[in-house]
Amino acid sequence: MSKNEKQSSPLHLHPQPTLTITKSERTRSAIMNAALDFIWSRPFRDMTVNSLMAPTNVGRSAFYQYFKDLHEVMEALLSILQDEIYNAAEPWITGIGDPVALLNEAFTGLVELNYQRGPLVRAVADAAPSDKRLEKVWVHFLSGFDDAACARIEADQKQGLIPKFDVRPVAIALTRLNAFTLIGAFGQHPRSEPEPVRKALARIWVSTLYGSEWLVSESSNLVRT
């Protein structure tokens, strides 16, 4: 196991900072963190309420005070992850300036986040084909990023930064490439090294959208030659 690997989820959730963190907030966070720890090493199909609550030191009945079922826990985690991904991708999605530099900045954040959260994404993606409820959540999750990518590509097309083409099929292909690559790289042990993954995805996105004349420099930043 490399120095980067951990047996439990390396990035836990924390209650929102307030003057007083209530017992209810701590318990809900403990349940969600237990779910993150579980899927770090085991698939969602093996999760039970008993197995989830065992490490929390909270009674099994407390689970149902916060969640209807295990699916609702996963939906809550995926909703948080969606917000985190939007925040990481925001430099390119809404940023002003050099779009290639912004895209490179976004991929730095996205790869770092997925390195930490990879098993959560893999757990939902793996369960979705045989679980109608998670399939619906997963499709909705992906479609949000499709829409965001489409909006940015169309905006850059209007400025003449990207050639004219049918945007949505290309955006979908790129976002699905991201999902497949990031899950494969970071969804299970041993995880891949982040930097080669970042460079590969950035190269594909930049060359597809802005042109093959954009190359990766020795300093690992994308610069135009």
Secondary structure, DSSP 8 states (H G I E B T S, - for coil): --TT--SS-SS-------SS--HHHHHHHHHHHHHHHHHHHS-GGG--HHHHHGGGTS-HHHHHHH-SSHHHHHHHHHHHHHHHHHHHHHHHHH--S-HHHHHHHHHHHHHHHHHHHHHHHHHHHHHGGG-HHHHHHHHHHHHHHHHHHHHHHHHHHHTTSS----HHHHHHHHHHHHHHHHHHHHSSSS---HHHHHHHHHHHHHHHHT-TTEEE-TTS-EEE-
